[in-house]
């Protein structure tokens, strides 16, 4: 089979990029040929037999909107000339103007546009208006791209529902959950002293972009006021983040440890007692699965589709991410019940092992082979 993948990145350190990296590896492992149209590709792939890269540079293009537009034009021009050479063309959303056989839906802009957590709902200024315009354009382009694909892959049941809302027939949608690296994220001892974390105290962890309100760190900090003794490690860039100031205002700053952007998240999770991640809007929420693989329980929200994988003995799902009393209740429970935390972590790991990156990639490539009648 000759497979073409169109994506911005094929690399481990990126959510969508990791999906395409693992799919590429699995296809190559099976002896297929893979051509990637991308701006960035992991070096580990570039010299592998059967792999070829068509680079599309967007580095000098200003703004994310123009970068995407430039990429869509150049990739469409190349595909219009070469698509007949491939058995399957796989794209991601509205990444290109060209038609595709498989389109993977990692984010549904039409659903995000109508979310109360959207930037425009929070900021009625020039930046908010730009974000509204950016989302609306992508929603229009995505609907067209999904409609033209032979098959659409949704990364969660929630995304599947969002696709049906914009008119994609259910029999054309396959749900394939994102995966997790169970070799990188695993249960074990976390050396808090080496990680500059407080020792001998209950420690929760929050991981995500803390420059906007979408991940909902504000509700976590407000809940922390009423969970005495619990410390919180926050992983995410603090540049232009309002939350260090909020922690000081709430007088919890001595128990909140802003760690900035980190590449040792797996070690930080092993050193933590549980993850708290009540996001207001996600299409999956990979950090939830990473915590589960690390053998720690999770508190998340029903707005985080990764919660679809949780069972009651592995984590806690609050129905409303802004229900601070509910967050207080669940954070208190996990803080003061270490035995139950450990038991939940064991169950969480078992679930995560069923959702490895390799298992996810197998599902994708099985589907490609079926479409290609290979």
TORGUTI-556494 format. One record per residue (C-alpha): residue number from 1; x, y, z. Coordinates in steps of 0.2 Angstrom, whole numbers, plus 5000, padded with zeros to 4 digits. Layout:
<node><i>NUM</i><east>X</east><north>Y</north><up>Z</up></node>
...
This chain:
<node><i>1</i><east>5000</east><north>5000</north><up>5000</up></node>
<node><i>2</i><east>5006</east><north>5018</north><up>4996</up></node>
<node><i>3</i><east>5000</east><north>5029</north><up>5010</up></node>
<node><i>4</i><east>5001</east><north>5048</north><up>5010</up></node>
<node><i>5</i><east>4998</east><north>5058</north><up>5026</up></node>
<node><i>6</i><east>4996</east><north>5077</north><up>5026</up></node>
<node><i>7</i><east>4999</east><north>5085</north><up>5043</up></node>
<node><i>8</i><east>5009</east><north>5100</north><up>5050</up></node>
<node><i>9</i><east>5020</east><north>5089</north><up>5062</up></node>
<node><i>10</i><east>5025</east><north>5071</north><up>5063</up></node>
<node><i>11</i><east>5034</east><north>5070</north><up>5080</up></node>
<node><i>12</i><east>5032</east><north>5063</north><up>5097</up></node>
<node><i>13</i><east>5031</east><north>5080</north><up>5106</up></node>
<node><i>14</i><east>5015</east><north>5085</north><up>5099</up></node>
<node><i>15</i><east>4997</east><north>5077</north><up>5101</up></node>
<node><i>16</i><east>4991</east><north>5076</north><up>5083</up></node>
<node><i>17</i><east>5010</east><north>5075</north><up>5078</up></node>
<node><i>18</i><east>5012</east><north>5059</north><up>5089</up></node>
<node><i>19</i><east>4996</east><north>5051</north><up>5081</up></node>
<node><i>20</i><east>5004</east><north>5053</north><up>5064</up></node>
<node><i>21</i><east>5021</east><north>5048</north><up>5070</up></node>
<node><i>22</i><east>5014</east><north>5031</north><up>5077</up></node>
<node><i>23</i><east>5003</east><north>5028</north><up>5062</up></node>
<node><i>24</i><east>5018</east><north>5031</north><up>5050</up></node>
<node><i>25</i><east>5029</east><north>5019</north><up>5061</up></node>
<node><i>26</i><east>5015</east><north>5005</north><up>5060</up></node>
<node><i>27</i><east>5013</east><north>5007</north><up>5041</up></node>
<node><i>28</i><east>5031</east><north>5006</north><up>5038</up></node>
<node><i>29</i><east>5033</east><north>4991</north><up>5050</up></node>
<node><i>30</i><east>5020</east><north>4982</north><up>5039</up></node>
<node><i>31</i><east>5030</east><north>4986</north><up>5024</up></node>
<node><i>32</i><east>5020</east><north>5000</north><up>5016</up></node>
<node><i>33</i><east>5027</east><north>5015</north><up>5008</up></node>
<node><i>34</i><east>5023</east><north>5032</north><up>5017</up></node>
<node><i>35</i><east>5024</east><north>5049</north><up>5010</up></node>
<node><i>36</i><east>5022</east><north>5064</north><up>5022</up></node>
<node><i>37</i><east>5018</east><north>5082</north><up>5018</up></node>
<node><i>38</i><east>5023</east><north>5091</north><up>5033</up></node>
<node><i>39</i><east>5032</east><north>5106</north><up>5040</up></node>
<node><i>40</i><east>5041</east><north>5096</north><up>5053</up></node>
<node><i>41</i><east>5046</east><north>5077</north><up>5054</up></node>
<node><i>42</i><east>5055</east><north>5068</north><up>5067</up></node>
<node><i>43</i><east>5073</east><north>5063</north><up>5062</up></node>
<node><i>44</i><east>5070</east><north>5045</north><up>5067</up></node>
<node><i>45</i><east>5058</east><north>5043</north><up>5053</up></node>
<node><i>46</i><east>5068</east><north>5052</north><up>5039</up></node>
<node><i>47</i><east>5080</east><north>5038</north><up>5035</up></node>
<node><i>48</i><east>5068</east><north>5023</north><up>5036</up></node>
<node><i>49</i><east>5066</east><north>5013</north><up>5021</up></node>
<node><i>50</i><east>5049</east><north>5016</north><up>5012</up></node>
<node><i>51</i><east>5047</east><north>5034</north><up>5020</up></node>
<node><i>52</i><east>5048</east><north>5050</north><up>5010</up></node>
<node><i>53</i><east>5045</east><north>5068</north><up>5016</up></node>
<node><i>54</i><east>5038</east><north>5083</north><up>5006</up></node>
<node><i>55</i><east>5043</east><north>5098</north><up>5016</up></node>
<node><i>56</i><east>5031</east><north>5112</north><up>5017</up></node>
<node><i>57</i><east>5039</east><north>5127</north><up>5026</up></node>
<node><i>58</i><east>5028</east><north>5140</north><up>5035</up></node>
<node><i>59</i><east>5041</east><north>5147</north><up>5046</up></node>
<node><i>60</i><east>5041</east><north>5164</north><up>5038</up></node>
<node><i>61</i><east>5022</east><north>5166</north><up>5037</up></node>
<node><i>62</i><east>5015</east><north>5178</north><up>5050</up></node>
<node><i>63</i><east>5000</east><north>5172</north><up>5061</up></node>
<node><i>64</i><east>4993</east><north>5155</north><up>5063</up></node>
<node><i>65</i><east>4978</east><north>5158</north><up>5051</up></node>
<node><i>66</i><east>4990</east><north>5163</north><up>5037</up></node>
<node><i>67</i><east>5002</east><north>5149</north><up>5040</up></node>
<node><i>68</i><east>4987</east><north>5137</north><up>5039</up></node>
<node><i>69</i><east>4981</east><north>5145</north><up>5023</up></node>
<node><i>70</i><east>4998</east><north>5144</north><up>5015</up></node>
<node><i>71</i><east>5000</east><north>5126</north><up>5020</up></node>
<node><i>72</i><east>4983</east><north>5121</north><up>5013</up></node>
<node><i>73</i><east>4987</east><north>5129</north><up>4996</up></node>
<node><i>74</i><east>5004</east><north>5121</north><up>4994</up></node>
<node><i>75</i><east>4998</east><north>5104</north><up>5000</up></node>
<node><i>76</i><east>4983</east><north>5105</north><up>4988</up></node>
<node><i>77</i><east>4994</east><north>5110</north><up>4973</up></node>
<node><i>78</i><east>5006</east><north>5095</north><up>4977</up></node>
<node><i>79</i><east>4991</east><north>5082</north><up>4980</up></node>
<node><i>80</i><east>4982</east><north>5088</north><up>4964</up></node>
<node><i>81</i><east>4997</east><north>5082</north><up>4954</up></node>
<node><i>82</i><east>5002</east><north>5067</north><up>4964</up></node>
<node><i>83</i><east>4986</east><north>5059</north><up>4973</up></node>
<node><i>84</i><east>4983</east><north>5046</north><up>4959</up></node>
<node><i>85</i><east>5000</east><north>5038</north><up>4965</up></node>
<node><i>86</i><east>4993</east><north>5033</north><up>4982</up></node>
<node><i>87</i><east>4981</east><north>5020</north><up>4988</up></node>
<node><i>88</i><east>4975</east><north>5031</north><up>5003</up></node>
<node><i>89</i><east>4977</east><north>5049</north><up>5007</up></node>
<node><i>90</i><east>4975</east><north>5053</north><up>5025</up></node>
<node><i>91</i><east>4973</east><north>5071</north><up>5031</up></node>
<node><i>92</i><east>4969</east><north>5080</north><up>5047</up></node>
<node><i>93</i><east>4954</east><north>5092</north><up>5047</up></node>
<node><i>94</i><east>4955</east><north>5107</north><up>5035</up></node>
<node><i>95</i><east>4973</east><north>5106</north><up>5033</up></node>
<node><i>96</i><east>4972</east><north>5105</north><up>5014</up></node>
<node><i>97</i><east>4960</east><north>5110</north><up>5000</up></node>
<node><i>98</i><east>4963</east><north>5093</north><up>4991</up></node>
<node><i>99</i><east>4951</east><north>5079</north><up>4994</up></node>
<node><i>100</i><east>4956</east><north>5064</north><up>5005</up></node>
<node><i>101</i><east>4951</east><north>5046</north><up>5008</up></node>
<node><i>102</i><east>4952</east><north>5048</north><up>5027</up></node>
<node><i>103</i><east>4951</east><north>5063</north><up>5038</up></node>
<node><i>104</i><east>4955</east><north>5062</north><up>5056</up></node>
<node><i>105</i><east>4945</east><north>5074</north><up>5067</up></node>
<node><i>106</i><east>4956</east><north>5080</north><up>5082</up></node>
<node><i>107</i><east>4946</east><north>5096</north><up>5084</up></node>
<node><i>108</i><east>4929</east><north>5102</north><up>5079</up></node>
<node><i>109</i><east>4929</east><north>5121</north><up>5077</up></node>
<node><i>110</i><east>4911</east><north>5122</north><up>5075</up></node>
<node><i>111</i><east>4908</east><north>5115</north><up>5092</up></node>
<node><i>112</i><east>4922</east><north>5125</north><up>5099</up></node>
<node><i>113</i><east>4914</east><north>5141</north><up>5092</up></node>
<node><i>114</i><east>4898</east><north>5138</north><up>5101</up></node>
<node><i>115</i><east>4907</east><north>5133</north><up>5118</up></node>
<node><i>116</i><east>4905</east><north>5145</north><up>5132</up></node>
<node><i>117</i><east>4923</east><north>5143</north><up>5135</up></node>
<node><i>118</i><east>4928</east><north>5150</north><up>5118</up></node>
<node><i>119</i><east>4939</east><north>5165</north><up>5119</up></node>
<node><i>120</i><east>4926</east><north>5177</north><up>5111</up></node>
<node><i>121</i><east>4914</east><north>5173</north><up>5125</up></node>
<node><i>122</i><east>4928</east><north>5178</north><up>5138</up></node>
<node><i>123</i><east>4936</east><north>5193</north><up>5128</up></node>
<node><i>124</i><east>4925</east><north>5205</north><up>5118</up></node>
<node><i>125</i><east>4940</east><north>5214</north><up>5111</up></node>
<node><i>126</i><east>4951</east><north>5214</north><up>5095</up></node>
<node><i>127</i><east>4960</east><north>5198</north><up>5101</up></node>
<node><i>128</i><east>4943</east><north>5189</north><up>5105</up></node>
<node><i>129</i><east>4936</east><north>5195</north><up>5088</up></node>
<node><i>130</i><east>4951</east><north>5188</north><up>5079</up></node>
<node><i>131</i><east>4949</east><north>5171</north><up>5088</up></node>
<node><i>132</i><east>4930</east><north>5171</north><up>5083</up></node>
<node><i>133</i><east>4935</east><north>5174</north><up>5065</up></node>
<node><i>134</i><east>4949</east><north>5161</north><up>5065</up></node>
<node><i>135</i><east>4937</east><north>5148</north><up>5073</up></node>
<node><i>136</i><east>4923</east><north>5152</north><up>5061</up></node>
<node><i>137</i><east>4933</east><north>5151</north><up>5045</up></node>
<node><i>138</i><east>4941</east><north>5134</north><up>5051</up></node>
<node><i>139</i><east>4923</east><north>5128</north><up>5055</up></node>
<node><i>140</i><east>4918</east><north>5132</north><up>5037</up></node>
<node><i>141</i><east>4933</east><north>5124</north><up>5029</up></node>
<node><i>142</i><east>4932</east><north>5108</north><up>5041</up></node>
<node><i>143</i><east>4914</east><north>5105</north><up>5037</up></node>
<node><i>144</i><east>4918</east><north>5104</north><up>5018</up></node>
<node><i>145</i><east>4934</east><north>5093</north><up>5021</up></node>
<node><i>146</i><east>4925</east><north>5081</north><up>5032</up></node>
<node><i>147</i><east>4910</east><north>5080</north><up>5019</up></node>
<node><i>148</i><east>4922</east><north>5075</north><up>5005</up></node>
<node><i>149</i><east>4932</east><north>5061</north><up>5014</up></node>
<node><i>150</i><east>4927</east><north>5043</north><up>5012</up></node>
<node><i>151</i><east>4929</east><north>5040</north><up>5030</up></node>
<node><i>152</i><east>4931</east><north>5051</north><up>5045</up></node>
<node><i>153</i><east>4940</east><north>5046</north><up>5061</up></node>
<node><i>154</i><east>4934</east><north>5054</north><up>5077</up></node>
<node><i>155</i><east>4946</east><north>5054</north><up>5092</up></node>
<node><i>156</i><east>4932</east><north>5052</north><up>5105</up></node>
<node><i>157</i><east>4913</east><north>5048</north><up>5106</up></node>
<node><i>158</i><east>4910</east><north>5067</north><up>5109</up></node>
<node><i>159</i><east>4919</east><north>5072</north><up>5093</up></node>
<node><i>160</i><east>4909</east><north>5058</north><up>5084</up></node>
<node><i>161</i><east>4893</east><north>5067</north><up>5090</up></node>
<node><i>162</i><east>4900</east><north>5084</north><up>5085</up></node>
<node><i>163</i><east>4903</east><north>5077</north><up>5067</up></node>
<node><i>164</i><east>4885</east><north>5071</north><up>5066</up></node>
<node><i>165</i><east>4879</east><north>5088</north><up>5071</up></node>
<node><i>166</i><east>4887</east><north>5096</north><up>5056</up></node>
<node><i>167</i><east>4880</east><north>5083</north><up>5044</up></node>
<node><i>168</i><east>4892</east><north>5069</north><up>5044</up></node>
<node><i>169</i><east>4883</east><north>5052</north><up>5043</up></node>
<node><i>170</i><east>4887</east><north>5040</north><up>5057</up></node>
<node><i>171</i><east>4891</east><north>5026</north><up>5046</up></node>
<node><i>172</i><east>4906</east><north>5036</north><up>5039</up></node>
<node><i>173</i><east>4913</east><north>5039</north><up>5056</up></node>
<node><i>174</i><east>4925</east><north>5028</north><up>5066</up></node>
<node><i>175</i><east>4930</east><north>5032</north><up>5083</up></node>
<node><i>176</i><east>4948</east><north>5028</north><up>5087</up></node>
<node><i>177</i><east>4954</east><north>5035</north><up>5104</up></node>
<node><i>178</i><east>4971</east><north>5043</north><up>5105</up></node>
<node><i>179</i><east>4984</east><north>5033</north><up>5113</up></node>
<node><i>180</i><east>4997</east><north>5034</north><up>5127</up></node>
<node><i>181</i><east>5016</east><north>5029</north><up>5129</up></node>
<node><i>182</i><east>5014</east><north>5016</north><up>5142</up></node>
<node><i>183</i><east>5033</east><north>5014</north><up>5143</up></node>
<node><i>184</i><east>5036</east><north>5033</north><up>5146</up></node>
<node><i>185</i><east>5021</east><north>5034</north><up>5158</up></node>
<node><i>186</i><east>5021</east><north>5021</north><up>5171</up></node>
<node><i>187</i><east>5018</east><north>5019</north><up>5190</up></node>
<node><i>188</i><east>5033</east><north>5020</north><up>5201</up></node>
<node><i>189</i><east>5042</east><north>5031</north><up>5213</up></node>
<node><i>190</i><east>5044</east><north>5049</north><up>5210</up></node>
<node><i>191</i><east>5058</east><north>5058</north><up>5218</up></node>
<node><i>192</i><east>5050</east><north>5074</north><up>5224</up></node>
<node><i>193</i><east>5067</east><north>5081</north><up>5231</up></node>
<node><i>194</i><east>5075</east><north>5079</north><up>5214</up></node>
<node><i>195</i><east>5060</east><north>5087</north><up>5205</up></node>
<node><i>196</i><east>5060</east><north>5102</north><up>5218</up></node>
<node><i>197</i><east>5043</east><north>5097</north><up>5224</up></node>
<node><i>198</i><east>5036</east><north>5097</north><up>5242</up></node>
<node><i>199</i><east>5039</east><north>5081</north><up>5251</up></node>
<node><i>200</i><east>5028</east><north>5072</north><up>5264</up></node>
<node><i>201</i><east>5012</east><north>5081</north><up>5259</up></node>
<node><i>202</i><east>4997</east><north>5076</north><up>5248</up></node>
<node><i>203</i><east>5001</east><north>5083</north><up>5230</up></node>
<node><i>204</i><east>4989</east><north>5085</north><up>5215</up></node>
<node><i>205</i><east>4995</east><north>5089</north><up>5198</up></node>
<node><i>206</i><east>4988</east><north>5100</north><up>5184</up></node>
<node><i>207</i><east>4995</east><north>5100</north><up>5166</up></node>
<node><i>208</i><east>4989</east><north>5111</north><up>5152</up></node>
<node><i>209</i><east>4990</east><north>5128</north><up>5144</up></node>
<node><i>210</i><east>4987</east><north>5141</north><up>5158</up></node>
<node><i>211</i><east>4987</east><north>5156</north><up>5147</up></node>
<node><i>212</i><east>4968</east><north>5155</north><up>5145</up></node>
<node><i>213</i><east>4953</east><north>5149</north><up>5155</up></node>
<node><i>214</i><east>4949</east><north>5134</north><up>5144</up></node>
<node><i>215</i><east>4958</east><north>5121</north><up>5155</up></node>
<node><i>216</i><east>4950</east><north>5129</north><up>5170</up></node>
<node><i>217</i><east>4964</east><north>5131</north><up>5182</up></node>
<node><i>218</i><east>4954</east><north>5145</north><up>5190</up></node>
<node><i>219</i><east>4941</east><north>5133</north><up>5197</up></node>
<node><i>220</i><east>4955</east><north>5122</north><up>5204</up></node>
<node><i>221</i><east>4963</east><north>5136</north><up>5213</up></node>
<node><i>222</i><east>4947</east><north>5142</north><up>5220</up></node>
<node><i>223</i><east>4943</east><north>5124</north><up>5226</up></node>
<node><i>224</i><east>4960</east><north>5122</north><up>5234</up></node>
<node><i>225</i><east>4956</east><north>5136</north><up>5246</up></node>
<node><i>226</i><east>4944</east><north>5124</north><up>5255</up></node>
<node><i>227</i><east>4956</east><north>5108</north><up>5253</up></node>
<node><i>228</i><east>4968</east><north>5112</north><up>5267</up></node>
<node><i>229</i><east>4985</east><north>5103</north><up>5267</up></node>
<node><i>230</i><east>4984</east><north>5099</north><up>5248</up></node>
<node><i>231</i><east>4998</east><north>5105</north><up>5237</up></node>
<node><i>232</i><east>4996</east><north>5108</north><up>5218</up></node>
<node><i>233</i><east>5010</east><north>5106</north><up>5205</up></node>
<node><i>234</i><east>5005</east><north>5116</north><up>5189</up></node>
<node><i>235</i><east>5014</east><north>5112</north><up>5173</up></node>
<node><i>236</i><east>5012</east><north>5125</north><up>5159</up></node>
<node><i>237</i><east>5020</east><north>5141</north><up>5153</up></node>
<node><i>238</i><east>5017</east><north>5155</north><up>5165</up></node>
<node><i>239</i><east>5021</east><north>5168</north><up>5152</up></node>
<node><i>240</i><east>5005</east><north>5180</north><up>5151</up></node>
<node><i>241</i><east>4996</east><north>5168</north><up>5163</up></node>
<node><i>242</i><east>4984</east><north>5176</north><up>5176</up></node>
<node><i>243</i><east>4985</east><north>5162</north><up>5188</up></node>
<node><i>244</i><east>5000</east><north>5165</north><up>5198</up></node>
<node><i>245</i><east>4992</east><north>5182</north><up>5203</up></node>
<node><i>246</i><east>4975</east><north>5173</north><up>5206</up></node>
<node><i>247</i><east>4984</east><north>5160</north><up>5218</up></node>
<node><i>248</i><east>4991</east><north>5175</north><up>5228</up></node>
<node><i>249</i><east>4974</east><north>5184</north><up>5228</up></node>
<node><i>250</i><east>4966</east><north>5168</north><up>5235</up></node>
<node><i>251</i><east>4981</east><north>5166</north><up>5247</up></node>
<node><i>252</i><east>4985</east><north>5148</north><up>5241</up></node>
<node><i>253</i><east>5002</east><north>5153</north><up>5233</up></node>
<node><i>254</i><east>5012</east><north>5144</north><up>5246</up></node>
<node><i>255</i><east>5004</east><north>5128</north><up>5241</up></node>
<node><i>256</i><east>5004</east><north>5130</north><up>5222</up></node>
<node><i>257</i><east>5020</east><north>5127</north><up>5213</up></node>
<node><i>258</i><east>5021</east><north>5134</north><up>5196</up></node>
<node><i>259</i><east>5033</east><north>5123</north><up>5187</up></node>
<node><i>260</i><east>5032</east><north>5131</north><up>5170</up></node>
<node><i>261</i><east>5034</east><north>5121</north><up>5154</up></node>
<node><i>262</i><east>5042</east><north>5104</north><up>5157</up></node>
<node><i>263</i><east>5048</east><north>5089</north><up>5147</up></node>
<node><i>264</i><east>5048</east><north>5078</north><up>5162</up></node>
<node><i>265</i><east>5029</east><north>5077</north><up>5164</up></node>
<node><i>266</i><east>5030</east><north>5058</north><up>5166</up></node>
<node><i>267</i><east>5042</east><north>5059</north><up>5181</up></node>
<node><i>268</i><east>5031</east><north>5073</north><up>5189</up></node>
<node><i>269</i><east>5015</east><north>5062</north><up>5188</up></node>
<node><i>270</i><east>5024</east><north>5048</north><up>5196</up></node>
<node><i>271</i><east>5028</east><north>5060</north><up>5210</up></node>
<node><i>272</i><east>5010</east><north>5066</north><up>5212</up></node>
<node><i>273</i><east>4995</east><north>5058</north><up>5221</up></node>
<node><i>274</i><east>4982</east><north>5062</north><up>5208</up></node>
<node><i>275</i><east>4978</east><north>5073</north><up>5193</up></node>
<node><i>276</i><east>4965</east><north>5087</north><up>5194</up></node>
<node><i>277</i><east>4960</east><north>5092</north><up>5176</up></node>
<node><i>278</i><east>4942</east><north>5099</north><up>5175</up></node>
<node><i>279</i><east>4943</east><north>5106</north><up>5158</up></node>
<node><i>280</i><east>4929</east><north>5117</north><up>5151</up></node>
<node><i>281</i><east>4932</east><north>5111</north><up>5133</up></node>
<node><i>282</i><east>4942</east><north>5097</north><up>5125</up></node>
<node><i>283</i><east>4941</east><north>5085</north><up>5111</up></node>
<node><i>284</i><east>4951</east><north>5072</north><up>5120</up></node>
<node><i>285</i><east>4962</east><north>5077</north><up>5134</up></node>
<node><i>286</i><east>4978</east><north>5066</north><up>5132</up></node>
<node><i>287</i><east>4984</east><north>5071</north><up>5149</up></node>
<node><i>288</i><east>4970</east><north>5061</north><up>5157</up></node>
<node><i>289</i><east>4976</east><north>5045</north><up>5149</up></node>
<node><i>290</i><east>4994</east><north>5049</north><up>5153</up></node>
<node><i>291</i><east>4990</east><north>5051</north><up>5172</up></node>
<node><i>292</i><east>4980</east><north>5034</north><up>5171</up></node>
<node><i>293</i><east>4995</east><north>5026</north><up>5163</up></node>
<node><i>294</i><east>5006</east><north>5033</north><up>5177</up></node>
<node><i>295</i><east>4995</east><north>5024</north><up>5190</up></node>
<node><i>296</i><east>4987</east><north>5039</north><up>5198</up></node>
<node><i>297</i><east>4968</east><north>5043</north><up>5199</up></node>
<node><i>298</i><east>4960</east><north>5057</north><up>5190</up></node>
<node><i>299</i><east>4948</east><north>5071</north><up>5193</up></node>
<node><i>300</i><east>4941</east><north>5077</north><up>5177</up></node>
<node><i>301</i><east>4925</east><north>5084</north><up>5169</up></node>
<node><i>302</i><east>4912</east><north>5078</north><up>5158</up></node>
<node><i>303</i><east>4918</east><north>5091</north><up>5145</up></node>
<node><i>304</i><east>4934</east><north>5081</north><up>5144</up></node>
<node><i>305</i><east>4931</east><north>5066</north><up>5132</up></node>
<node><i>306</i><east>4945</east><north>5056</north><up>5139</up></node>
<node><i>307</i><east>4933</east><north>5054</north><up>5153</up></node>
<node><i>308</i><east>4924</east><north>5042</north><up>5142</up></node>
<node><i>309</i><east>4938</east><north>5029</north><up>5146</up></node>
<node><i>310</i><east>4936</east><north>5031</north><up>5165</up></node>
<node><i>311</i><east>4927</east><north>5019</north><up>5176</up></node>
<node><i>312</i><east>4921</east><north>5024</north><up>5194</up></node>
<node><i>313</i><east>4935</east><north>5013</north><up>5202</up></node>
<node><i>314</i><east>4949</east><north>5023</north><up>5191</up></node>
<node><i>315</i><east>4944</east><north>5041</north><up>5193</up></node>
<node><i>316</i><east>4931</east><north>5054</north><up>5196</up></node>
<node><i>317</i><east>4921</east><north>5064</north><up>5183</up></node>
<node><i>318</i><east>4912</east><north>5080</north><up>5189</up></node>
<node><i>319</i><east>4897</east><north>5084</north><up>5177</up></node>
<node><i>320</i><east>4900</east><north>5103</north><up>5178</up></node>
<node><i>321</i><east>4918</east><north>5109</north><up>5177</up></node>
<node><i>322</i><east>4913</east><north>5126</north><up>5186</up></node>
<node><i>323</i><east>4905</east><north>5117</north><up>5201</up></node>
<node><i>324</i><east>4918</east><north>5122</north><up>5214</up></node>
<node><i>325</i><east>4909</east><north>5113</north><up>5228</up></node>
<node><i>326</i><east>4910</east><north>5097</north><up>5219</up></node>
<node><i>327</i><east>4928</east><north>5099</north><up>5215</up></node>
<node><i>328</i><east>4931</east><north>5103</north><up>5234</up></node>
<node><i>329</i><east>4922</east><north>5087</north><up>5238</up></node>
<node><i>330</i><east>4932</east><north>5076</north><up>5226</up></node>
<node><i>331</i><east>4949</east><north>5084</north><up>5230</up></node>
<node><i>332</i><east>4946</east><north>5082</north><up>5249</up></node>
<node><i>333</i><east>4941</east><north>5063</north><up>5246</up></node>
<node><i>334</i><east>4957</east><north>5059</north><up>5236</up></node>
<node><i>335</i><east>4968</east><north>5070</north><up>5248</up></node>
<node><i>336</i><east>4962</east><north>5060</north><up>5264</up></node>
<node><i>337</i><east>4960</east><north>5043</north><up>5257</up></node>
<node><i>338</i><east>4978</east><north>5036</north><up>5251</up></node>
<node><i>339</i><east>4973</east><north>5018</north><up>5251</up></node>
<node><i>340</i><east>4958</east><north>5022</north><up>5239</up></node>
<node><i>341</i><east>4970</east><north>5033</north><up>5229</up></node>
<node><i>342</i><east>4982</east><north>5018</north><up>5226</up></node>
<node><i>343</i><east>4968</east><north>5006</north><up>5222</up></node>
<node><i>344</i><east>4961</east><north>5018</north><up>5209</up></node>
<node><i>345</i><east>4978</east><north>5021</north><up>5202</up></node>
<node><i>346</i><east>4979</east><north>5002</north><up>5199</up></node>
<node><i>347</i><east>4963</east><north>5001</north><up>5190</up></node>
<node><i>348</i><east>4968</east><north>5017</north><up>5180</up></node>
<node><i>349</i><east>4984</east><north>5009</north><up>5174</up></node>
<node><i>350</i><east>4974</east><north>4993</north><up>5168</up></node>
<node><i>351</i><east>4963</east><north>5004</north><up>5157</up></node>
<node><i>352</i><east>4977</east><north>5014</north><up>5150</up></node>
<node><i>353</i><east>4986</east><north>4998</north><up>5144</up></node>
<node><i>354</i><east>4972</east><north>4995</north><up>5133</up></node>
<node><i>355</i><east>4975</east><north>5012</north><up>5124</up></node>
<node><i>356</i><east>4993</east><north>5012</north><up>5119</up></node>
<node><i>357</i><east>5000</east><north>5021</north><up>5104</up></node>
<node><i>358</i><east>5003</east><north>5005</north><up>5096</up></node>
<node><i>359</i><east>4985</east><north>4999</north><up>5098</up></node>
<node><i>360</i><east>4979</east><north>5015</north><up>5091</up></node>
<node><i>361</i><east>4991</east><north>5015</north><up>5076</up></node>
<node><i>362</i><east>4985</east><north>4997</north><up>5072</up></node>
<node><i>363</i><east>4967</east><north>5003</north><up>5071</up></node>
<node><i>364</i><east>4971</east><north>5017</north><up>5059</up></node>
<node><i>365</i><east>4982</east><north>5006</north><up>5048</up></node>
<node><i>366</i><east>4969</east><north>4992</north><up>5048</up></node>
<node><i>367</i><east>4957</east><north>5004</north><up>5042</up></node>
<node><i>368</i><east>4968</east><north>5010</north><up>5028</up></node>
<node><i>369</i><east>4971</east><north>4993</north><up>5022</up></node>
<node><i>370</i><east>4953</east><north>4990</north><up>5021</up></node>
<node><i>371</i><east>4950</east><north>5005</north><up>5011</up></node>
<node><i>372</i><east>4964</east><north>5001</north><up>4999</up></node>
<node><i>373</i><east>4958</east><north>4983</north><up>4998</up></node>
<node><i>374</i><east>4975</east><north>4978</north><up>5002</up></node>
